[in-house]
Amino acid sequence: MSARDEIKRLTAPDIRARKRGEPIVCLTSYHAHTARLLDRYCDLILVGDSLGMVMHGLETTVPVTLDMMILQGLAVIRGSKRALVVVDMPFGSYEASKEQAFMSAARVMKETGCGAIKLEGGRRMAETIAFLVERGVPVMGHIGLVIEAVAEPLARRITAAVEIPTIGIGGSVACDGQILVLEDMLGLSPRVPKFVKRYAELGPSIEAAVAAYAADVRARAFPAPEHVYPLRTKAK
């Protein structure tokens, strides 16, 4: 049995059971290599539609397509073993009808292997969410700007009032879990929202590394002898 087989991936019921328990650790990821780094520490990895801005330089999430979400969701599944992977449903993929939402969600789950999907919308989406759940689709809801930048007392009240875990982003320490965009907390994003704590400043470090590489290439200092493969001759 391989190491991958021995690790049990968390499921939506596992996360739900954490209500009022140990806080749920969540981050975003869009790539196999970052998912691999997060997997040991995160309970939930969100493949967010924020990939439109973070990966593709879009101004908003509106142009993000279902194909884009599936492609990156599959990459995150490949890179992770343990965390529950949740994939965002992009704008236009579920709002028209409950049936449209189910077809989109089914496609995402089949083609990525993710454990749940996430969609935005408050009360107006309640029937759609119920429709999906009744058909076996685990759903992560999205309130306000998703308990995102919601007033702290309100986030506390929501968390106390519902029997499902709440995941905050700039909400409240009282939420059952917290999430940040990985690039924001690593110092790779130019804009820093109020709710982000920078745990590293990788942007300047990456720029310095690239500058050093460029200088070595231009000076013909790279590749050095230890980086190349000498021609081996056969022994006589």
TILO-367214 format. One record per residue (C-alpha): x, y, z. Coordinates in nm, 3 decimals. Layout:
! TILO-367214
px_py_pz
X_Y_Z;
...
***
This chain:
! TILO-367214
px_py_pz
0.000_0.000_0.000;
0.139_0.340_-0.097;
0.171_0.637_0.139;
-0.099_0.814_-0.065;
-0.339_0.524_-0.008;
-0.279_0.533_0.368;
-0.379_0.898_0.403;
-0.754_0.948_0.432;
-0.881_1.263_0.268;
-1.111_1.477_0.481;
-1.474_1.493_0.372;
-1.754_1.747_0.405;
-1.900_1.552_0.704;
-1.556_1.563_0.871;
-1.550_1.941_0.837;
-1.910_1.974_0.953;
-1.824_1.773_1.266;
-1.572_2.044_1.360;
-1.852_2.289_1.451;
-1.751_2.453_1.780;
-1.444_2.231_1.787;
-1.086_2.286_1.679;
-1.076_2.581_1.434;
-1.074_2.482_1.067;
-0.766_2.594_0.873;
-0.834_2.696_0.512;
-0.632_2.855_0.231;
-0.673_2.893_-0.143;
-0.465_2.710_-0.399;
-0.476_2.686_-0.777;
-0.172_2.466_-0.848;
-0.050_2.116_-0.766;
0.276_2.240_-0.612;
0.113_2.489_-0.372;
-0.153_2.231_-0.281;
0.127_1.992_-0.189;
0.277_2.252_0.046;
-0.058_2.336_0.208;
-0.190_1.984_0.247;
-0.009_1.901_0.571;
-0.144_2.207_0.751;
-0.484_2.284_0.595;
-0.811_2.107_0.661;
-0.972_2.264_0.354;
-0.821_2.395_0.032;
-1.042_2.625_-0.173;
-0.993_2.652_-0.547;
-1.146_2.998_-0.558;
-1.268_3.197_-0.854;
-1.014_3.451_-0.729;
-0.782_3.262_-0.964;
-0.914_3.500_-1.228;
-0.732_3.792_-1.068;
-0.444_3.602_-0.906;
-0.347_3.376_-1.199;
-0.488_3.546_-1.505;
-0.466_3.916_-1.421;
-0.840_3.975_-1.467;
-1.004_4.276_-1.306;
-1.291_4.072_-1.155;
-1.406_3.712_-1.119;
-1.688_3.758_-1.374;
-1.492_3.627_-1.679;
-1.386_3.308_-1.497;
-1.528_2.998_-1.667;
-1.624_2.651_-1.550;
-1.342_2.507_-1.762;
-1.089_2.726_-1.579;
-1.217_2.610_-1.240;
-1.210_2.243_-1.343;
-0.856_2.265_-1.479;
-0.716_2.417_-1.160;
-0.936_2.205_-0.934;
-0.790_1.892_-1.090;
-0.438_2.026_-1.036;
-0.507_2.084_-0.665;
-0.654_1.736_-0.625;
-0.341_1.588_-0.782;
-0.116_1.785_-0.548;
-0.302_1.709_-0.224;
-0.379_1.394_-0.028;
-0.551_1.494_0.295;
-0.736_1.826_0.275;
-1.096_1.859_0.162;
-1.079_2.033_-0.176;
-1.366_2.272_-0.250;
-1.408_2.422_-0.598;
-1.585_2.752_-0.662;
-1.875_2.764_-0.905;
-1.803_3.067_-1.127;
-2.049_3.340_-1.221;
-2.302_3.223_-1.478;
-2.265_2.852_-1.406;
-2.551_2.810_-1.156;
-2.775_3.118_-1.132;
-3.016_3.044_-1.419;
-3.188_2.745_-1.259;
-3.150_2.467_-1.005;
-3.102_2.226_-1.292;
-2.820_2.434_-1.438;
-2.656_2.443_-1.095;
-2.676_2.064_-1.065;
-2.533_2.001_-1.411;
-2.243_2.238_-1.344;
-2.177_2.096_-0.997;
-2.191_1.738_-1.124;
-1.942_1.820_-1.397;
-1.702_1.985_-1.150;
-1.717_1.691_-0.910;
-1.681_1.427_-1.182;
-1.395_1.596_-1.366;
-1.193_1.708_-1.063;
-1.274_1.459_-0.787;
-1.327_1.746_-0.542;
-1.516_1.690_-0.217;
-1.752_1.988_-0.237;
-1.844_2.293_-0.442;
-1.894_2.654_-0.330;
-2.145_2.903_-0.461;
-2.239_3.259_-0.374;
-2.577_3.401_-0.286;
-2.785_3.445_0.027;
-3.151_3.358_0.072;
-3.217_3.361_-0.303;
-2.988_3.060_-0.345;
-3.135_2.856_-0.057;
-3.362_2.647_-0.281;
-3.077_2.578_-0.522;
-2.848_2.468_-0.239;
-3.118_2.238_-0.099;
-3.172_2.096_-0.449;
-2.801_2.018_-0.481;
-2.763_1.869_-0.132;
-3.068_1.645_-0.185;
-2.889_1.506_-0.490;
-2.566_1.431_-0.308;
-2.366_1.745_-0.381;
-2.184_1.883_-0.073;
-2.216_2.263_-0.083;
-2.019_2.538_0.088;
-2.231_2.853_0.096;
-2.111_3.212_0.066;
-2.272_3.486_0.277;
-2.237_3.862_0.240;
-1.900_3.880_0.077;
-1.883_3.533_0.239;
-1.847_3.627_0.595;
-1.587_3.839_0.417;
-1.543_4.187_0.562;
-1.870_4.131_0.753;
-1.895_4.329_1.078;
-1.737_4.126_1.359;
-2.047_4.115_1.587;
-2.258_3.992_1.293;
-2.008_3.717_1.214;
-2.029_3.607_1.579;
-2.409_3.603_1.566;
-2.418_3.401_1.245;
-2.169_3.150_1.386;
-2.371_3.108_1.706;
-2.703_3.081_1.521;
-2.623_2.807_1.270;
-2.539_2.440_1.317;
-2.290_2.428_1.031;
-1.932_2.556_1.053;
-1.863_2.913_0.942;
-1.539_3.001_0.766;
-1.441_3.365_0.806;
-1.226_3.595_0.597;
-1.206_3.921_0.785;
-1.509_3.809_0.985;
-1.438_3.714_1.345;
-1.210_3.494_1.552;
-1.537_3.339_1.671;
-1.594_3.176_1.331;
-1.538_2.802_1.321;
-1.252_2.846_1.075;
-1.052_3.103_0.882;
-0.946_3.137_0.519;
-0.710_3.364_0.327;
-0.594_3.385_-0.031;
-0.250_3.221_-0.025;
-0.085_3.489_-0.237;
-0.215_3.762_-0.004;
-0.072_3.608_0.313;
0.261_3.528_0.143;
0.318_3.885_0.028;
0.272_3.815_-0.342;
-0.025_4.046_-0.397;
0.019_4.420_-0.449;
-0.304_4.507_-0.268;
-0.335_4.418_0.100;
-0.695_4.403_0.232;
-0.747_4.501_0.596;
-0.830_4.143_0.693;
-0.502_3.997_0.563;
-0.210_3.923_0.792;
0.112_3.893_0.594;
0.299_3.586_0.716;
0.581_3.637_0.465;
0.704_3.888_0.207;
0.793_3.656_-0.078;
0.744_3.914_-0.352;
1.073_4.098_-0.284;
1.255_3.766_-0.228;
1.139_3.630_-0.565;
1.231_3.954_-0.741;
1.578_3.948_-0.583;
1.630_3.586_-0.691;
1.524_3.663_-1.049;
1.752_3.968_-1.056;
2.047_3.756_-0.937;
1.972_3.492_-1.201;
1.948_3.754_-1.476;
2.281_3.906_-1.368;
2.451_3.563_-1.373;
2.317_3.483_-1.720;
2.429_3.817_-1.862;
2.773_3.776_-1.703;
2.800_3.419_-1.835;
2.839_3.305_-1.475;
2.553_3.057_-1.508;
2.558_2.771_-1.576;
2.881_2.707_-1.385;
3.083_2.385_-1.429;
2.890_2.213_-1.149;
2.562_2.271_-1.334;
2.657_2.112_-1.667;
2.719_1.756_-1.782;
3.072_1.673_-1.900;
3.126_1.439_-2.191;
3.210_1.096_-2.057;
3.462_0.891_-2.251;
3.469_0.514_-2.248;
3.752_0.357_-2.051;
3.998_0.163_-2.266;
***
